[in-house]
Amino acid sequence: MSSTLRFTVDSEQDGQRIDKFLQQQVEGMSRSQAQKWLAAGQVLVQGKSAGKNDKLKAGMQVEVCLPETALAAQEEDGDERNWGELLTPTEEPQPQQIPLQIVYEDEHLLVVDKPKHMVVHPGAGNSEGTLVNALLYHCGGKLARCNGIERQGIVHRIDKDTSGLLVCAKDDESYLGLSSQIQQHTVDRFYETVVYGKVKQEEGVIDLPIGRSLKDRKKMAVRTDCIQPDGNIVGAKQAITHYQVLGRYDGFTHLRCRLETGRTHQIRVHLAYLGHPVAGDELYGPKKAIKRLEGQCLHARALGFVHPITGEHLYFESPLPPYFTSFLKTLKPVRRNKPMEKQQPFDGILLVSDIDGTLTDLTQVSRRNIEAIERFIRLGGHFTLCTGRPRCALGEILRQVPVNAPIITINGGYIYSEQSEEVLFTASLPDTVQPFVYHLLERFEQIGAMLVEPDNYWVIRWGDESIEGVAQRRDMYLREGCCKPYTPQTGPHSWHKVVLIVPPQQIPEVRAYIEQANPQGFYPVQSDAFYLELVAEGVDKGKGMRLIQQQLGMNKTAAIGDRENDLAMLRAADFSATPCSGDRNLQKEVDFIVDSCDNGAVADFIERLEQRM
């Protein structure tokens, strides 16, 4: 394999010799090394081999073909690398017994919580004491090598003075799978940082290209000059950072950042461009840095990805390290003055929450969520549940969580009042769904199927019970006393919803088959890692929410969910949120990305709503 570097000659470089140009563009390359690459025919100008004495003109395209076997590893909070490191052979790094904080490990990969001041891999001036040295010892030398000997196991990097989570690969197959996810921007990466000054907006998106600084080639910079009249970016790379305010202090702001792209120093460069450099950042911040921080206050807080071998979605969080929390304690919080006349901030607000993966993962609701919901109701709000579950599977949830509005079940196919037991809406699947389901079960031997009715689950077959999570769900349904085996003689004649139990890696295939068949009267929607549901046309959670809003005369709606079957509800709401642990495709659709399900996603959403009221 090979990697190709591409550059565009700007007006300031017009007339420059190609070897000098390469020396400036490729960090770590000497003039003599550039001439060797030219002599080897590995440098192209406008698609043709370049000579060492060739001079460039503005607008020309320069390509450098590097003989490398790996995809580009990420820099600190980005996906670029110091290409100069490739130009000089590196000695084999040696195992060293260095303590590691292992968050997760299996035979294919491990997730490490890197401390501040640890360099990720050997390089100039750092031949020992790196994460790679520690990994070689811990793993007995079993690390992916396709990224080069100095980067064994390293899939992405964070800077020496940034702490937090990294995923490392033990074998080449895992490395390539993880690298592909990074290149496609499907890895969830959340950072926390403290920045100088008062960030005005509670949340925002920074969409500005980043490239090498024209003034200082050792630094990156926002390059608005690289945006062409047609909107294309030439000479830099698109960079998108999402941020949310977590806390305000005298002279500082505590932020959560989500990377949609990954560029070298992306968070630091973007925030510095806004006038809010990261506290302690000696490269992009004030000359007089906060010395006690010993580098920037930046922590890789959460990391989510799909396991490249098993297909399981993994999500990890790292607590804020002592240097970060200690710094926060030294800052003076800024208290906000609220209007005295606003006694009931949630008057006229209907808040609708999904259950599984949002309110709770199974049955136990966190104390933080319960207390926040109770407070929401006390302050005038109406709260209810909107779930794919039937009425019979809500007993344990309703014993913990107060509800003061009609409940939406079966993805909007059955809406009822818990207080009056009145059924407000019900819809069933067409009869054509039954032979179609039996056809699917015959074609795909591993999948299972169950019918979801208001007062029972009817199981046709469980399918592959080795799928992680299936046994837990089955046991929960049995505890609720609403799980029965289905037969045409004893089961319901009309079906409200069908849940297909599918191995996660097989869901795209099964879904594509259903969509190609183009069934009339129902459609597929994914509600969990292993659930693919068949829902009646005209039925969704959004329509259920609007029905309740109209009945209660609510002014505004707020909705929170984590999966595809929540999308219609999120789009219909005036305020929407998704947990950071949920489906990343929803994150572009919502107003807020809140805490994970385990950390009190609903409570975090309520707190943010109160700030908006």
C-alpha positions as CSV (number, residue, x, y, z in Angstrom):
1,M,0.0,0.0,0.0
2,S,1.0,3.6,-0.3
3,S,-0.1,6.9,1.1
4,T,-0.3,10.1,-1.0
5,L,0.2,13.6,0.3
6,R,-1.4,16.3,-1.8
7,F,-0.6,20.0,-1.8
8,T,-1.7,23.1,-3.8
9,V,0.8,25.8,-4.6
10,D,-0.4,29.2,-3.4
11,S,0.5,32.6,-4.7
12,E,3.2,33.1,-2.1
13,Q,5.0,30.0,-3.4
14,D,4.8,30.9,-7.1
15,G,8.2,30.4,-8.7
16,Q,9.6,28.3,-5.9
17,R,11.8,25.3,-6.5
18,I,10.0,21.9,-5.9
19,D,12.6,20.7,-3.4
20,K,12.3,23.8,-1.3
21,F,8.5,23.6,-1.5
22,L,8.5,20.0,-0.2
23,Q,10.9,20.9,2.6
24,Q,8.4,23.5,3.8
25,Q,5.3,21.4,3.3
26,V,6.4,18.1,4.7
27,E,7.3,18.4,8.3
28,G,10.7,16.8,9.1
29,M,11.9,16.6,5.5
30,S,15.3,17.9,4.6
31,R,16.3,19.4,1.2
32,S,18.4,16.3,0.4
33,Q,15.7,13.9,1.4
34,A,13.3,15.8,-0.9
35,Q,15.7,15.4,-3.8
36,K,15.9,11.7,-3.2
37,W,12.1,11.4,-3.4
38,L,12.2,13.4,-6.6
39,A,14.9,11.2,-8.1
40,A,12.8,8.1,-7.2
41,G,9.9,9.5,-9.2
42,Q,7.6,9.7,-6.2
43,V,6.8,13.3,-6.6
44,L,4.2,14.4,-9.2
45,V,3.3,17.9,-10.4
46,Q,0.1,18.1,-12.4
47,G,0.2,14.3,-12.6
48,K,3.7,14.1,-14.1
49,S,7.1,13.2,-12.5
50,A,8.9,16.3,-11.2
51,G,12.6,17.0,-11.5
52,K,14.7,18.5,-8.6
53,N,15.2,21.8,-10.5
54,D,11.5,22.3,-11.5
55,K,9.9,25.5,-10.4
56,L,6.2,25.7,-9.4
57,K,3.4,28.0,-10.4
58,A,0.5,29.1,-8.3
59,G,-2.5,26.7,-8.5
60,M,-0.4,23.6,-9.4
61,Q,-1.2,20.3,-7.7
62,V,1.7,18.4,-6.1
63,E,1.5,14.8,-5.0
64,V,4.0,12.9,-2.9
65,C,3.7,9.1,-2.9
66,L,4.9,7.5,0.4
67,P,5.7,3.8,0.6
68,E,3.6,3.1,3.6
69,T,1.4,0.2,4.5
70,A,-1.0,1.8,6.9
71,L,-3.7,4.3,6.9
72,A,-2.8,7.7,8.4
73,A,-3.0,7.5,12.2
74,Q,-4.5,10.4,14.1
75,E,-2.8,13.2,15.7
76,E,-3.9,14.7,19.1
77,D,-7.4,15.4,18.2
78,G,-7.1,14.8,14.5
79,D,-6.3,12.4,11.7
80,E,-3.1,13.9,10.3
81,R,0.4,12.7,11.1
82,N,3.9,14.1,11.1
83,W,4.9,12.7,7.8
84,G,8.5,13.6,8.3
85,E,8.6,10.7,10.8
86,L,8.2,8.3,7.8
87,L,11.3,9.6,6.1
88,T,13.8,8.2,8.5
89,P,13.8,4.5,9.6
90,T,13.0,4.0,13.2
91,E,14.5,1.4,15.5
92,E,12.3,-1.3,16.9
93,P,10.8,0.0,20.2
94,Q,11.4,-2.1,23.2
95,P,8.9,-3.4,25.8
96,Q,9.0,-1.5,29.1
97,Q,7.1,-2.2,32.3
98,I,5.1,1.0,32.6
99,P,1.8,1.1,34.5
100,L,-1.3,1.3,32.3
101,Q,-4.9,2.2,33.0
102,I,-6.8,-0.4,31.0
103,V,-10.5,0.4,30.5
104,Y,-11.3,-2.6,28.3
105,E,-9.4,-5.5,26.8
106,D,-10.1,-8.6,24.7
107,E,-8.1,-10.7,22.3
108,H,-8.4,-8.1,19.5
109,L,-8.0,-4.7,21.1
110,L,-7.8,-2.6,24.2
111,V,-8.9,0.8,25.4
112,V,-6.4,2.8,27.5
113,D,-6.9,5.8,29.6
114,K,-3.7,7.7,28.9
115,P,-2.3,10.0,31.6
116,K,-1.0,13.5,30.9
117,H,2.7,13.8,29.9
118,M,2.8,10.3,28.3
119,V,3.9,10.3,24.6
120,V,1.9,7.9,22.5
121,H,4.7,6.5,20.3
122,P,8.5,6.8,19.9
123,G,9.8,9.7,17.8
124,A,12.5,12.2,17.8
125,G,13.6,12.8,21.4
126,N,11.1,10.2,22.8
127,S,12.6,6.8,22.2
128,E,11.4,5.4,25.6
129,G,8.6,5.7,28.1
130,T,5.9,5.9,25.5
131,L,2.5,4.2,25.3
132,V,3.9,1.8,22.6
133,N,6.7,0.7,24.9
134,A,4.1,0.0,27.7
135,L,1.8,-1.8,25.3
136,L,4.5,-4.0,24.0
137,Y,5.2,-5.2,27.5
138,H,1.6,-5.6,28.5
139,C,0.6,-7.5,25.4
140,G,3.7,-9.6,25.1
141,G,4.6,-8.1,21.8
142,K,1.2,-8.9,20.3
143,L,0.3,-5.7,18.6
144,A,-0.8,-4.7,15.1
145,R,2.2,-3.8,13.0
146,C,0.7,-2.5,9.8
147,N,1.0,1.1,11.0
148,G,4.8,0.8,11.2
149,I,7.1,-0.5,13.9
150,E,7.2,2.7,15.9
151,R,3.4,2.9,16.0
152,Q,2.5,-0.7,16.8
153,G,-1.1,-1.0,18.0
154,I,-1.7,2.7,17.6
155,V,-4.9,3.5,15.8
156,H,-5.2,7.2,16.7
157,R,-3.2,9.6,18.9
158,I,-3.7,12.3,21.5
159,D,-1.1,14.8,22.4
160,K,1.4,14.3,25.1
161,D,-0.3,16.9,27.3
162,T,-3.8,15.7,26.6
163,S,-5.2,12.9,28.8
164,G,-7.9,10.4,28.1
165,L,-9.1,7.5,26.1
166,L,-7.4,5.7,23.2
167,V,-8.2,2.4,21.4
168,C,-5.3,0.2,20.4
169,A,-5.3,-2.8,18.1
170,K,-3.6,-6.2,18.8
171,D,-3.9,-7.5,15.2
172,D,-3.8,-6.0,11.8
173,E,-7.5,-6.9,11.0
174,S,-8.7,-4.9,14.0
175,Y,-6.4,-2.0,13.2
176,L,-7.7,-1.7,9.6
177,G,-11.3,-2.0,10.8
178,L,-10.8,0.7,13.4
179,S,-8.8,2.9,11.1
180,S,-11.6,2.7,8.5
181,Q,-14.1,3.9,11.1
182,I,-11.9,6.9,11.9
183,Q,-11.4,7.8,8.3
184,Q,-15.2,7.6,7.8
185,H,-15.8,9.8,10.9
186,T,-18.0,7.2,12.6
187,V,-16.0,7.0,15.9
188,D,-17.7,8.9,18.7
189,R,-15.1,11.2,20.4
190,F,-16.0,13.6,23.2
191,Y,-13.6,15.9,25.0
192,E,-13.9,18.2,27.9
193,T,-11.8,21.3,28.3
194,V,-11.6,24.6,30.1
195,V,-11.1,27.7,27.9
196,Y,-10.2,31.3,28.6
197,G,-13.1,33.8,28.6
198,K,-16.9,33.8,28.5
199,V,-18.2,31.7,25.6
200,K,-21.4,33.5,24.8
201,Q,-23.5,30.7,23.2
202,E,-24.6,27.7,25.3
203,E,-23.7,25.5,22.3
204,G,-22.5,25.8,18.8
205,V,-20.8,24.3,15.8
206,I,-17.4,25.5,14.4
207,D,-17.1,24.6,10.7
208,L,-13.9,26.1,9.6
209,P,-11.1,24.5,7.5
210,I,-7.7,23.8,9.2
211,G,-4.3,23.7,7.5
212,R,-0.7,24.4,8.1
213,S,-0.1,28.0,9.3
214,L,1.5,30.3,6.7
215,K,3.3,32.2,9.4
216,D,4.6,29.3,11.5
217,R,4.9,25.9,9.8
218,K,5.0,24.2,13.2
219,K,1.5,25.3,14.0
220,M,-1.9,24.6,12.5
221,A,-4.4,27.4,11.8
222,V,-7.9,28.2,10.5
223,R,-7.5,28.7,6.8
224,T,-10.5,30.7,5.5
225,D,-8.4,31.7,2.6
226,C,-8.6,28.1,1.3
227,I,-12.4,28.3,0.9
228,Q,-13.1,28.8,-2.9
229,P,-16.0,30.8,-4.3
230,D,-17.8,27.5,-5.0
231,G,-17.5,26.4,-1.4
232,N,-14.7,23.8,-2.1
233,I,-11.7,23.8,0.2
234,V,-8.2,23.8,-1.5
235,G,-5.0,23.7,0.5
236,A,-6.7,22.8,3.9
237,K,-9.2,20.3,5.3
238,Q,-12.7,20.7,6.4
239,A,-12.9,20.6,10.2
240,I,-16.1,20.5,12.3
241,T,-16.2,20.8,16.1
242,H,-19.4,20.8,18.2
243,Y,-19.3,22.4,21.6
244,Q,-21.6,22.8,24.7
245,V,-21.2,24.8,27.8
246,L,-21.0,22.7,30.9
247,G,-20.1,25.4,33.4
248,R,-19.2,29.1,33.7
249,Y,-16.5,30.6,35.9
250,D,-15.0,34.0,36.4
251,G,-12.7,34.3,33.4
252,F,-13.2,30.7,32.1
253,T,-15.7,28.4,30.6
254,H,-16.0,24.6,30.9
255,L,-16.9,22.9,27.6
256,R,-17.8,19.5,26.2
257,C,-16.5,19.1,22.6
258,R,-17.5,16.5,20.0
259,L,-15.4,15.9,17.0
260,E,-17.2,15.4,13.7
261,T,-13.9,15.4,11.8
262,G,-10.4,15.0,13.1
263,R,-7.6,17.4,12.2
264,T,-4.3,18.1,13.8
265,H,-4.9,20.1,17.0
266,Q,-8.5,20.7,15.9
267,I,-10.1,21.6,19.2
268,R,-7.2,23.8,20.2
269,V,-7.1,25.6,16.9
270,H,-10.9,26.1,16.6
271,L,-11.3,27.4,20.1
272,A,-8.3,29.7,19.9
273,Y,-9.7,31.1,16.6
274,L,-13.0,32.0,18.5
275,G,-10.9,33.9,21.1
276,H,-11.2,31.2,23.7
277,P,-7.9,29.2,23.7
278,V,-7.6,26.1,25.9
279,A,-6.4,26.9,29.4
280,G,-2.7,26.1,29.7
281,D,-2.1,25.7,26.0
282,E,1.4,27.1,25.4
283,L,1.2,26.8,21.6
284,Y,-2.1,28.5,20.8
285,G,-2.9,30.3,24.0
286,P,-1.4,33.4,25.8
287,K,2.3,33.6,26.1
288,K,1.9,33.5,29.9
289,A,0.4,30.0,30.2
290,I,-1.1,28.6,33.5
291,K,2.1,26.8,34.6
292,R,0.4,24.7,37.3
293,L,-1.5,22.9,34.5
294,E,1.7,21.8,32.8
295,G,0.1,21.9,29.4
296,Q,-3.4,22.3,28.1
297,C,-6.5,21.4,30.1
298,L,-7.9,18.9,27.6
299,H,-9.3,15.4,28.3
300,A,-10.5,12.8,25.9
301,R,-13.7,12.0,28.0
302,A,-15.6,9.4,26.0
303,L,-14.9,7.1,23.1
304,G,-17.4,5.0,21.1
305,F,-16.9,2.7,18.2
306,V,-18.1,-0.6,16.6
307,H,-15.9,-3.6,17.5
308,P,-14.2,-4.4,14.2
309,I,-14.5,-8.2,14.7
310,T,-17.7,-8.8,16.7
311,G,-19.7,-5.8,15.4
312,E,-20.7,-4.8,18.9
313,H,-21.0,-1.1,19.6
314,L,-18.7,-0.2,22.5
315,Y,-18.8,3.0,24.5
316,F,-16.4,4.1,27.3
317,E,-16.1,7.1,29.5
318,S,-13.1,8.3,31.5
319,P,-13.5,10.4,34.7
320,L,-11.9,13.8,34.7
321,P,-8.4,13.4,36.0
322,P,-7.2,15.2,39.2
323,Y,-5.3,18.0,37.4
324,F,-8.6,18.9,35.7
325,T,-10.9,18.8,38.7
326,S,-8.3,20.5,40.9
327,F,-8.1,23.4,38.4
328,L,-11.9,23.7,38.3
329,K,-12.0,23.9,42.1
330,T,-9.7,27.0,42.0
331,L,-12.2,28.9,39.7
332,K,-15.1,31.0,40.9
333,P,-18.4,29.9,39.5
334,V,-20.6,32.5,37.8
335,R,-24.2,32.4,39.1
336,R,-27.0,33.3,36.8
337,N,-29.8,35.6,37.9
338,K,-33.2,34.3,36.9
339,P,-36.4,36.5,36.8
340,M,-38.3,36.3,40.0
341,E,-41.6,36.3,38.3
342,K,-40.9,33.1,36.4
343,Q,-42.2,30.7,39.1
344,Q,-43.1,27.7,36.8
345,P,-40.4,27.4,34.1
346,F,-41.9,24.3,32.6
347,D,-45.5,25.4,32.2
348,G,-47.0,24.3,28.9
349,I,-44.0,21.9,28.1
350,L,-44.6,18.2,27.2
351,L,-41.5,16.2,27.7
352,V,-41.4,12.8,26.0
353,S,-38.7,10.2,26.7
354,D,-37.7,7.0,25.1
355,I,-36.9,4.2,27.6
356,D,-34.3,1.7,26.4
357,G,-30.9,3.3,25.9
358,T,-32.2,6.7,27.0
359,L,-34.0,6.6,30.4
360,T,-32.4,3.3,31.3
361,D,-30.7,0.3,29.7
362,L,-33.1,-2.2,31.2
363,T,-35.2,-1.7,34.3
364,Q,-33.4,0.4,36.9
365,V,-33.7,4.1,36.5
366,S,-30.9,6.3,37.9
367,R,-31.7,8.4,40.9
368,R,-30.5,11.5,39.0
369,N,-33.1,10.9,36.3
370,I,-35.9,10.2,38.8
371,E,-35.2,13.4,40.8
372,A,-35.0,15.5,37.7
373,I,-38.3,14.2,36.4
374,E,-40.0,14.8,39.7
375,R,-38.7,18.4,39.7
376,F,-39.8,18.9,36.1
377,I,-43.4,18.0,37.0
378,R,-43.3,20.1,40.2
379,L,-42.3,23.1,38.0
380,G,-45.3,22.8,35.8
381,G,-44.2,20.3,33.1
382,H,-46.0,17.2,31.7
383,F,-43.8,14.1,31.4
384,T,-44.5,10.8,29.7
385,L,-42.8,7.8,28.1
386,C,-42.6,7.0,24.4
387,T,-41.4,3.5,23.8
388,G,-41.4,0.5,21.5
389,R,-42.4,-1.6,24.5
390,P,-46.0,-2.7,25.1
391,R,-48.0,-1.6,28.1
392,C,-47.3,-4.8,30.0
393,A,-43.6,-4.2,30.0
394,L,-43.7,-0.9,31.8
395,G,-44.5,-2.0,35.3
396,E,-41.0,-1.7,36.8
397,I,-40.4,1.6,35.1
398,L,-43.7,3.1,36.2
399,R,-43.0,2.1,39.8
400,Q,-39.9,4.4,39.7
401,V,-40.8,7.3,37.4
402,P,-43.8,9.6,37.8
403,V,-45.9,10.1,34.6
404,N,-48.6,12.8,34.3
405,A,-49.5,12.5,30.6
406,P,-50.8,9.6,28.3
407,I,-48.1,7.0,27.5
408,I,-47.0,6.2,23.9
409,T,-46.2,2.5,23.5
410,I,-45.5,0.2,20.5
411,N,-43.7,3.0,18.6
412,G,-46.9,5.1,18.6
413,G,-49.2,2.1,17.7
414,Y,-50.9,2.1,21.1
415,I,-51.5,5.3,23.3
416,Y,-53.3,5.1,26.6
417,S,-53.7,7.0,29.9
418,E,-52.3,5.2,32.9
419,Q,-54.5,7.2,35.2
420,S,-57.9,6.6,33.5
421,E,-56.9,3.5,31.5
422,E,-58.5,5.1,28.5
423,V,-57.1,4.1,25.1
424,L,-56.5,7.2,22.9
425,F,-55.2,5.5,19.8
426,T,-54.5,2.0,18.4
427,A,-53.3,0.8,15.0
428,S,-52.5,-2.7,13.8
429,L,-50.3,-4.2,11.0
430,P,-52.0,-5.4,7.8
431,D,-52.7,-9.2,7.4
432,T,-50.0,-9.3,4.7
433,V,-47.3,-9.0,7.4
434,Q,-47.9,-12.6,8.8
435,P,-46.8,-14.6,5.7
436,F,-44.0,-12.1,5.1
437,V,-42.6,-12.8,8.6
438,Y,-42.7,-16.5,8.2
439,H,-40.9,-16.1,4.8
440,L,-38.2,-14.1,6.6
441,L,-37.7,-16.7,9.3
442,E,-37.4,-19.4,6.6
443,R,-34.8,-17.4,4.6
444,F,-32.7,-16.2,7.6
445,E,-32.2,-19.1,9.9
446,Q,-30.5,-17.1,12.7
447,I,-33.1,-14.5,13.2
448,G,-36.0,-14.6,15.7
449,A,-39.4,-12.9,15.8
450,M,-41.9,-11.8,18.4
451,L,-45.2,-10.0,18.2
452,V,-45.7,-7.0,20.4
453,E,-49.3,-6.5,21.6
454,P,-50.5,-4.1,24.4
455,D,-50.6,-6.8,27.1
456,N,-48.2,-9.5,25.8
457,Y,-45.1,-10.4,23.9
458,W,-45.8,-13.4,21.6
459,V,-42.6,-15.2,20.7
460,I,-42.5,-17.1,17.4
461,R,-38.9,-18.0,18.0
462,W,-36.0,-16.5,19.8
463,G,-33.4,-17.1,17.1
464,D,-29.8,-16.9,18.0
465,E,-29.8,-16.5,21.8
466,S,-26.1,-16.0,21.9
467,I,-26.5,-12.4,20.7
468,E,-25.4,-10.2,23.6
469,G,-28.4,-8.7,25.3
470,V,-31.1,-11.1,24.0
471,A,-31.1,-13.3,27.0
472,Q,-31.3,-10.2,29.3
473,R,-34.4,-8.9,27.4
474,R,-36.0,-12.4,27.4
475,D,-35.5,-12.8,31.2
476,M,-37.0,-9.3,31.7
477,Y,-40.1,-10.1,29.7
478,L,-40.5,-13.3,31.6
479,R,-40.2,-11.4,35.0
480,E,-42.9,-9.0,33.8
481,G,-45.2,-12.1,33.2
482,C,-46.1,-11.0,29.7
483,C,-44.1,-13.3,27.4
484,K,-46.0,-16.2,25.7
485,P,-45.2,-18.6,22.9
486,Y,-47.1,-17.9,19.7
487,T,-49.2,-20.4,17.8
488,P,-51.8,-19.5,15.1
489,Q,-54.4,-21.1,17.3
490,T,-53.6,-19.3,20.6
491,G,-52.0,-16.1,19.4
492,P,-53.6,-12.8,18.3
493,H,-55.2,-12.7,14.8
494,S,-54.1,-9.1,14.3
495,W,-50.6,-7.9,15.0
496,H,-49.6,-4.4,16.3
497,K,-45.9,-4.8,15.8
498,V,-43.3,-7.4,14.9
499,V,-39.8,-7.4,16.4
500,L,-37.2,-9.3,14.4
501,I,-34.2,-10.4,16.6
502,V,-31.2,-10.2,14.3
503,P,-27.5,-10.6,14.8
504,P,-26.1,-7.0,14.6
505,Q,-23.8,-7.8,11.8
506,Q,-26.7,-9.2,9.8
507,I,-29.1,-6.2,10.2
508,P,-28.0,-4.4,7.0
509,E,-28.6,-7.6,4.9
510,V,-32.1,-8.3,6.5
511,R,-33.1,-4.7,6.2
512,A,-32.0,-4.4,2.6
513,Y,-34.0,-7.6,1.8
514,I,-37.1,-6.1,3.4
515,E,-36.8,-2.8,1.6
516,Q,-36.2,-4.5,-1.7
517,A,-39.4,-6.5,-1.2
518,N,-41.2,-3.2,-0.7
519,P,-44.0,-4.5,1.5
520,Q,-47.2,-2.6,1.5
521,G,-48.7,-1.3,4.8
522,F,-45.6,-1.5,7.0
523,Y,-42.0,-0.5,7.1
524,P,-38.7,-1.5,8.9
525,V,-37.1,0.6,11.6
526,Q,-34.2,-0.3,13.9
527,S,-34.8,0.2,17.7
528,D,-31.8,-1.6,19.2
529,A,-28.5,-3.2,18.2
530,F,-30.3,-6.4,17.5
531,Y,-33.9,-5.3,17.0
532,L,-35.4,-4.6,13.6
533,E,-39.1,-3.7,13.9
534,L,-41.9,-3.9,11.4
535,V,-44.3,-1.0,12.1
536,A,-47.6,-0.1,10.5
537,E,-47.5,2.8,7.9
538,G,-48.7,6.0,9.4
539,V,-47.5,5.0,12.8
540,D,-44.5,6.6,14.5
541,K,-43.5,8.2,17.8
542,G,-43.7,11.7,16.4
543,K,-47.4,11.4,15.6
544,G,-48.1,9.9,19.0
545,M,-46.4,12.9,20.7
546,R,-48.4,15.4,18.6
547,L,-51.6,13.7,19.5
548,I,-50.9,14.1,23.2
549,Q,-49.8,17.7,22.7
550,Q,-53.1,18.5,21.1
551,Q,-55.2,16.7,23.7
552,L,-53.4,18.4,26.6
553,G,-53.1,21.8,24.9
554,M,-49.3,22.0,25.4
555,N,-47.4,25.0,24.0
556,K,-44.1,23.2,23.4
557,T,-42.8,19.7,23.1
558,A,-39.4,18.3,24.1
559,A,-38.2,14.8,23.2
560,I,-35.2,12.6,23.9
561,G,-34.3,9.3,22.2
562,D,-31.3,7.3,21.1
563,R,-32.3,5.2,18.1
564,E,-33.6,5.4,14.6
565,N,-37.2,4.6,15.8
566,D,-37.0,7.9,17.8
567,L,-36.1,10.0,14.8
568,A,-39.7,11.1,13.9
569,M,-40.3,12.1,17.5
570,L,-37.1,14.1,17.7
571,R,-37.8,15.9,14.4
572,A,-41.3,16.8,15.5
573,A,-40.3,18.3,18.9
574,D,-39.6,21.9,19.6
575,F,-36.6,20.8,21.6
576,S,-34.7,17.6,21.0
577,A,-31.9,15.7,22.5
578,T,-30.0,12.4,22.2
579,P,-27.5,10.7,24.6
580,C,-23.9,10.8,23.6
581,S,-24.0,7.0,23.9
582,G,-26.8,6.6,21.3
583,D,-26.9,6.3,17.6
584,R,-24.4,8.9,16.2
585,N,-26.6,9.5,13.1
586,L,-29.2,11.2,15.4
587,Q,-26.6,13.7,16.7
588,K,-26.9,15.9,13.6
589,E,-30.7,16.0,14.0
590,V,-31.0,17.3,17.6
591,D,-30.6,20.5,19.6
592,F,-28.7,18.9,22.4
593,I,-26.3,16.0,22.8
594,V,-26.5,15.1,26.5
595,D,-24.9,12.7,29.0
596,S,-24.9,9.0,28.3
597,C,-27.8,6.8,29.3
598,D,-25.9,5.5,32.4
599,N,-25.0,9.1,33.5
600,G,-28.5,10.5,33.5
601,A,-29.3,11.6,30.0
602,V,-32.9,12.7,30.8
603,A,-31.7,14.7,33.8
604,D,-29.1,16.5,31.7
605,F,-31.7,17.3,29.1
606,I,-34.1,18.8,31.7
607,E,-31.3,20.9,33.1
608,R,-30.6,22.3,29.6
609,L,-34.3,22.9,29.0
610,E,-34.4,25.0,32.2
611,Q,-31.6,27.1,30.9
612,R,-33.6,27.8,27.8
613,M,-36.8,28.7,29.5
